[in-house]
């Protein structure tokens, strides 16, 4: 079978057992370095993707994918009337990609139960429409969402609030609510509510801050409660929120603005993106070090094979073919390391939920203690775009590492190499 000369000789050099132990050791070290670096990148990014997805799920458990609020006019919100809200809700329901719409009204308050006080956000909801936009019904650990009937002054509180204030279902909770009199004078109002249930989503910002009541009860508290109200929207796919929101803004009547979850939680996910980028660059250094090892190995091989190179050149091999020999050898080693790294990384990333409990049981430790962390397991989500990007970056690094040794081999003069043979 015909083989190109460069490919044939390069593969022979890869398969041949070197008499130089140090060269062989560096070869295997380089291959292992590339493999470990690629595998580590895939596993770490998959785990960070898992944490990002888990955080997004928790954030959106009680917050919708998007919300429609009154537009800001000259620094203040122009409050639409009831008919305008109905028109906006009708326009949203008819939009493609929308799974549900529900009204809300919320106000900042102070939860009081002597001697403790906690700042909370009292959110009024429609118990019948709320399940179409949030997962509150599934987050309730005590009570039922249907208990929030209009005029009952019942609330459902977060788990952390219940622990901090020592509340249980059936207890009374006093809320200090800022209201404004007809003359524009702030007049704080104390209002008694009955705890109808407790919810938990595993996110401190929600469990320690939110108190749910019927929207009619919240609106009845006074003018200040009307200052923050709107419509919450749930999309069929939360990841499509930016594109769907852009199209939905064009359908809304004048006087409204739409804000999606990527804007409300921009700081969270911006921080995660920065962490993922920095972690990728740091772990990519492992591959870069392995690539430098490939350079060192090939330089030593070129020095060791000076006579072979000179003989090839004497028989008419061009400098380009000589370059091809060492490019082949370096690429086979580097790319074999990348292939093994991808296989190892995917095997670990797909089985994190099995490997981590095994290690914890074997060595008797726990990575995330339930008494400290909300998240007690390590999630992993493999994104093939990440795998492709990592593979291409590693392939390019290892390919670049073969260029200098190959050029050096091509520049060897046959007469100089054979002078003392």
C-alpha positions in Angstrom: 0.0 0.0 0.0 1.3 3.5 -0.9 2.0 5.9 1.9 3.3 9.4 1.5 6.9 9.5 2.7 6.4 12.1 5.5 3.4 10.2 6.9 5.2 6.8 6.7 8.4 7.9 8.4 6.5 10.0 10.9 4.3 7.1 12.0 7.4 4.9 12.2 9.0 7.3 14.6 5.9 7.3 16.7 5.7 3.5 16.9 9.4 3.0 17.3 10.8 2.3 20.8 13.3 5.0 21.5 16.7 4.1 23.0 16.6 7.4 24.8 14.7 7.0 28.0 14.4 10.7 28.6 12.9 11.3 25.1 10.4 8.5 25.7 9.5 9.8 29.1 8.8 13.3 27.8 6.7 11.8 25.0 4.4 10.1 27.4 4.4 13.0 29.8 3.3 15.3 26.9 0.5 12.9 25.9 -0.7 12.6 29.5 -0.5 16.4 30.0 -2.7 17.1 27.0 -5.1 14.3 28.0 -5.4 15.6 31.6 -5.7 19.3 30.6 -8.5 18.6 28.1 -10.4 16.2 30.5 -10.1 18.8 33.3 -11.5 21.6 31.0 -14.5 19.5 30.0 -15.3 18.3 33.5 -14.9 21.8 35.1 -16.9 23.6 32.5 -19.6 20.9 32.6 -19.9 21.3 36.4 -20.0 25.1 36.1 -22.7 24.7 33.5 -24.6 22.5 36.0 -24.3 25.1 38.8 -25.4 27.8 36.4 -28.4 25.8 35.3 -29.3 25.0 38.9 -29.0 28.7 39.9 -31.2 29.7 37.0 -33.8 27.1 38.0 -33.8 28.4 41.6 -33.9 32.0 40.5 -36.8 31.4 38.2 -38.8 29.2 40.6 -40.4 32.2 42.1 -39.5 34.9 39.5 -40.9 34.8 36.0 -39.0 34.7 32.8 -40.0 38.3 32.1 -42.2 41.1 33.6 -44.2 44.0 32.1 -44.2 47.2 34.2 -45.2 50.8 33.6 -42.8 52.7 31.4 -40.6 55.3 33.1 -41.7 58.8 32.1 -39.4 61.6 33.2 -38.0 59.6 36.1 -41.4 58.3 37.3 -43.6 55.4 36.3 -46.8 56.5 34.5 -49.5 54.2 35.9 -51.7 52.7 33.2 -55.4 52.2 33.9 -57.2 48.9 34.1 -58.2 48.8 30.5 -54.6 49.4 29.4 -53.4 46.5 31.6 -56.1 44.2 30.0 -54.9 45.2 26.5 -51.3 44.5 27.5 -52.2 41.1 28.9 -54.2 40.2 25.8 -51.3 41.2 23.5 -48.9 39.0 25.6 -51.1 35.9 25.6 -51.4 36.0 21.8 -47.6 36.2 21.3 -45.7 33.0 20.2 -43.6 31.4 22.8 -45.6 32.6 25.8 -46.7 29.9 28.2 -48.5 32.0 30.8 -49.3 35.5 32.1 -50.2 36.5 35.7 -50.6 39.9 37.5 -48.7 40.9 40.6 -48.3 43.8 43.0 -45.6 44.1 45.5 -44.3 46.4 48.3 -41.4 46.5 50.7 -42.4 45.9 54.3 -41.0 45.0 57.7 -42.0 41.7 59.3 -42.4 42.1 63.0 -42.6 39.5 65.7 -41.2 40.7 69.0 -38.4 40.9 69.5 -37.3 40.2 65.9 -37.8 42.3 62.7 -37.0 41.4 59.2 -37.2 43.4 55.9 -39.4 41.5 53.5 -41.0 41.9 50.1 -44.8 41.4 50.2 -45.9 40.2 46.8 -49.5 40.0 45.9 -50.4 37.2 43.4 -53.4 35.6 41.8 -53.4 32.1 43.2 -55.2 30.7 40.1 -52.9 32.3 37.5 -49.6 32.1 39.4 -48.9 28.4 38.6 -48.7 29.4 34.9 -45.7 31.7 35.5 -43.8 30.4 38.6 -43.2 27.2 40.5 -44.5 28.5 43.8 -47.1 25.7 44.1 -44.3 23.0 44.0 -42.1 25.0 46.4 -44.7 25.1 49.2 -43.7 22.7 52.0 -46.6 23.5 54.3 -50.1 24.7 53.3 -51.6 25.2 49.8 -51.5 28.0 47.3 -55.3 28.0 47.2 -55.4 29.2 50.8 -54.5 32.7 49.7 -58.1 33.8 49.1 -59.1 37.4 48.7 -59.9 39.2 51.9 -58.5 36.5 54.1 -55.2 38.3 55.0 -53.3 35.1 54.7 -49.7 34.9 53.7 -47.2 32.2 52.6 -43.7 32.9 53.9 -40.2 31.6 53.1 -38.5 28.9 55.2 -35.8 31.3 56.4 -38.3 33.9 57.6 -40.2 31.2 59.4 -37.0 30.1 61.2 -35.9 33.6 62.0 -39.2 34.7 63.5 -40.2 31.3 64.9 -43.4 31.1 62.9 -45.4 28.1 62.0 -48.6 27.6 60.0 -51.5 29.3 61.8 -49.4 31.9 63.6 -50.0 35.6 63.3 -47.5 37.8 61.5 -47.4 41.6 61.8 -46.2 43.6 58.8 -45.2 47.3 59.0 -46.2 48.7 55.6 -45.3 52.1 54.3 -48.4 53.9 53.0 -49.0 57.5 51.9 -52.0 59.6 53.0 -54.1 61.6 50.7 -52.0 64.7 51.5 -48.8 62.8 50.5 -47.6 62.3 54.1 -45.9 58.9 54.8 -48.0 57.0 57.3 -46.7 53.6 58.2 -49.4 51.0 58.8 -49.4 47.9 60.9 -51.3 45.0 59.5 -51.9 41.5 60.9 -51.7 38.5 58.6 -52.1 34.8 59.3 -49.4 32.4 58.1 -51.1 30.0 55.8 -48.0 28.1 54.6 -44.3 28.0 54.1 -42.2 27.6 50.9 -38.6 26.7 50.2 -36.7 27.0 46.9 -33.1 26.7 48.3 -32.1 30.3 47.5 -31.5 32.7 50.4 -32.7 35.7 48.4 -36.1 34.2 48.1 -36.5 32.1 51.2 -35.4 35.0 53.5 -37.2 37.8 51.6 -40.5 36.9 50.0 -43.9 36.9 51.5 -46.9 36.0 49.3 -50.5 37.2 49.7 -53.5 37.5 47.5 -53.2 40.4 45.1 -56.5 41.9 46.3 -55.2 42.1 49.9 -52.0 43.8 48.8 -53.8 46.4 46.6 -56.1 47.2 49.5 -53.2 48.3 51.7 -53.0 51.8 50.1 -51.5 53.9 47.3 -47.9 52.8 47.9 -48.8 49.3 47.1 -49.8 50.4 43.6 -46.4 51.8 42.8 -44.8 48.4 41.9 -47.2 46.2 39.9 -47.3 44.6 36.6 -47.6 41.3 34.7 -45.3 38.3 35.0 -44.6 36.2 31.9 -43.4 32.7 31.4 -41.9 31.5 28.1 -41.9 28.0 26.9 -38.1 28.1 26.9 -36.5 30.4 29.4 -33.2 30.4 27.4 -35.1 32.1 24.5 -36.1 35.0 26.8 -33.9 37.7 25.1 -35.1 37.0 21.6 -38.8 36.5 22.6 -38.8 39.6 24.8 -37.4 41.7 21.9 -40.3 40.6 19.7 -42.8 41.0 22.5 -41.8 44.6 23.2 -43.1 45.5 19.7 -46.5 44.1 20.5 -47.0 46.0 23.8 -49.2 49.1 23.9 -47.5 52.4 24.6 -46.7 53.1 28.3 -45.3 49.7 29.1 -41.8 48.3 29.3 -40.6 44.6 29.4 -37.7 43.3 31.4 -36.6 39.7 31.1 -34.7 37.5 33.6 -31.3 38.1 32.0 -31.6 41.8 32.8 -32.9 41.3 36.4 -30.2 38.8 37.2 -27.4 40.1 35.0 -24.9 40.4 37.8 -25.2 36.8 38.8 -24.6 35.4 35.3 -22.0 38.0 34.4 -20.0 36.8 37.4 -20.4 33.1 36.4 -19.3 33.9 32.8 -16.1 35.7 34.2 -15.4 32.7 36.4 -15.8 30.2 33.6 -13.6 32.3 31.3 -10.8 32.6 33.9 -11.1 28.9 34.8 -10.8 27.9 31.2 -7.7 30.0 30.7 -6.1 28.6 33.8 -6.8 25.0 32.9 -5.7 25.7 29.3 -2.3 26.4 30.7 -2.0 22.6 31.4 -2.4 21.9 27.7 0.1 24.7 27.0 2.7 23.2 29.3 2.1 19.8 27.6 2.6 21.5 24.2 5.9 22.9 25.4 6.9 19.3 26.3 6.0 18.3 22.8 8.4 21.0 21.5 11.2 19.7 23.8 10.6 16.1 22.8 10.6 16.8 19.1 13.7 19.0 19.3 15.6 16.1 21.0 14.2 13.7 18.4 15.4 16.0 15.6 18.9 16.1 17.3 18.9 12.3 17.6 17.8 11.8 14.0 20.2 14.2 12.3 21.8 11.3 10.4 18.4 9.9 9.2 17.4 13.4 8.1 20.6 13.8 6.1 20.2 10.4 4.4 16.6 11.4 3.5 17.8 14.6 2.0 20.6 12.9 0.1 18.1 10.5 -1.5 16.1 13.6 -2.7 13.6 14.3 0.0 12.7 18.0 0.0 12.8 20.2 3.2 9.0 20.2 3.1 8.9 16.4 3.3 11.3 16.4 6.2 9.1 19.0 7.9 6.1 16.7 7.3 7.9 13.8 9.1 8.1 15.7 12.4 4.8 17.5 12.0 3.2 14.0 11.7 5.0 12.7 14.8 4.0 15.7 16.9 0.4 15.8 15.6 -0.1 12.1 16.3 1.1 12.5 19.9 -0.8 15.7 20.5 -4.0 14.7 18.9 -4.0 11.3 20.5 -3.8 13.1 23.8 -6.7 15.4 22.8 -8.8 12.3 21.8 -8.1 10.5 25.1 -8.8 13.7 27.0 -12.1 14.2 25.4 -13.1 10.6 26.0 -12.0 10.8 29.7 -13.6 14.2 30.2 -16.9 13.1 28.8 -16.9 9.9 30.8 -16.3 11.8 34.0 -18.7 14.6 33.2 -21.6 12.3 32.4 -21.0 10.3 35.6 -20.3 13.0 38.2 -23.5 12.1 40.1 -22.1 8.6 40.5 -18.4 9.3 41.0 -18.8 12.0 43.7 -21.0 9.9 46.1 -18.6 7.0 45.6 -15.6 9.1 46.6 -17.5 10.7 49.5 -18.5 7.2 50.9 -15.0 5.7 50.3 -13.0 8.5 51.9 -15.6 9.6 54.5 -16.0 13.3 53.6 -18.7 15.5 52.2 -18.1 18.2 49.7 -21.2 20.3 50.4 -22.6 19.9 53.9 -26.5 20.2 54.0 -26.1 22.3 57.2 -24.1 25.0 55.3 -25.1 24.8 51.6 -28.4 24.8 49.8 -26.8 22.7 47.0 -25.6 19.4 48.3 -24.9 17.6 45.0 -22.6 18.5 42.1 -24.6 19.0 38.9 -23.1 18.5 35.5 -24.3 19.6 32.1 -22.3 18.8 29.1 -22.6 21.3 26.3 -21.2 20.0 23.0 -20.2 23.6 21.9 -17.8 23.6 24.9 -16.4 20.2 24.0 -15.8 21.3 20.4 -14.2 24.6 21.5 -11.9 22.9 24.0 -10.9 20.2 21.4 -10.2 22.8 18.7 -8.1 25.0 21.0 -6.1 22.0 22.2 -5.6 20.7 18.7 -4.3 24.2 17.6 -2.0 24.4 20.6 -0.4 21.0 19.9 -0.2 21.7 16.2 1.6 25.0 16.9 4.0 23.1 19.1 5.3 21.0 16.2 6.1 23.9 13.9 9.5 25.0 15.3 11.0 21.5 15.6 9.8 20.6 12.1 11.4 23.8 10.7 14.6 23.1 12.5 14.7 19.6 11.0 14.1 20.9 7.5 17.1 23.3 7.9 19.6 20.6 8.7 22.3 20.5 6.0 23.1 16.9 4.8 26.9 17.6 4.5 27.1 19.0 8.1 25.1 16.1 9.5 27.2 13.4 7.8 30.6 15.0 8.2 31.7 12.9 11.2 29.8 9.7 10.3 
